């Protein structure tokens, strides 16, 4: 009780799964393994995409941004979760909560838009292959990536100050494992009905418009690919889009369930488990999907391993 009172001055208590110490120990090990694998997987994608000249293409430019988003997202929430799961201290400072809210919300919006940009890149690659490098110039790629980051964090910079300045009347126990807008709104001691509607409308816009662009892009891609008469080229064309479609499916299915779909009356723990999976599984799966389904990435990793081994042999000889 003393620790809770000391936190009420400016910080918050992340309840998480504190009523189940046994579950917390299991989650600590699970989260630590997932976090390390995510760092390794996304770090490898970024490193390989930068070091291998063959991967200096628009597709891998956007993939590098996606990996950086995932790496930053899990780093923003996982260390704090590991501290809370591994010890008795469950608090987070006010500044730490602001940073988590700002970054996670901004990265989520950025990824929504970036996935649409990646779908447009695949559309140009398959439907306009002769003009691909002309249409997808480095300047355009940087412009599309910048638009993604700008839109994502502009939305976050609007919502974060409003959410954090809602009157809480001393309420500081967040029934979650990190600071998130819906849980922060539950602490408010004023009517937040209108703000919740505005939040849902803006969140839906960030989901619907990028997803619509993705569906239109892949509709055009499917129409173009089905006209290809050579089976081998048709399979290759579908293969280049398979990884991105898989990533889009995982990301949008989880985010729609968490933020948009009507919630059945589950216990708070079920909601927290779903949110945990939403935050951990896509960043872990993205590099695995792109690595396992992409021959170019696997070949680039193989080359880097061989080069490193050769340098090691020269050093010891």
Buried (B, 14 or more C-beta within 10 A) or exposed (E): EEEEEEBBEEBBBBBBBBEEEEBBEEBBEEBBEBBEBBBEBBBBBBBBBEEBEEBEBBBBBBBBBBBBBBBBBBBBBBEBBBBBBBEEEBBBEBEBBBBBBBBBBBBBBBBBBBBBBBBBBBBBBBBEEEEBEEBBEEEBBEEBBEBBBEBBBEBBEBBBEBBBEBEBEEEBBBBBBBBBBBBBBBBBEEEBEEBBEBBEEBBEEBBEBBBEBBEBBBEBBBEBBEEBEEEEEBEEBBEBBEBBBBBBEBBBEBBBBBBEEEEEEEEEBEBBBBBBEBBBBBBBBBBEBBBEBBEBBBBBBEBBEEEEEEEEEEEEE
